[in-house]
């Protein structure tokens, strides 16, 4: 919205024969750069055709795209992988995807570790990085963290997202697996 409004204001000023203020031009440029950066990040982490038909079976592809974007990623799976309810499978994938996007955008030169744990009654996905986050600097939840929390709690799960005592950041989501023994 900021980019659109700045563009309109610049256009109107030029249409009236005035030179737009330098601050307005700076806002237009900065907002355009932010949009380009966001699109580039999302393009790397989301392949065409992902749609809503994604799940943890595609975690390897997501890790490869993240590595190609310059973020080293290690993936570990514990427990016996199995068919999950579609909404849990997709939500687990999307939490990992958003967490890796956050690592790419905010963690500096960091390594990400993805862990998927299958248990009889629950699924846990976690992404931990060794980046710049610190418990002394509280994290202000943005749209991504709020979206993750809504997605997880909407399925009856829990989300932990916080800086680690030794530096870095952890996102861990635990989902109950409906119909589990």
Beta strands, then each sheet from edge to edge (+ up, - down):
strand 1: 72-78
strand 2: 111-118
strand 3: 122-129
strand 4: 158-163
strand 5: 169-176
sheet 1: 1+ 2+ 3- 5+ 4-
end
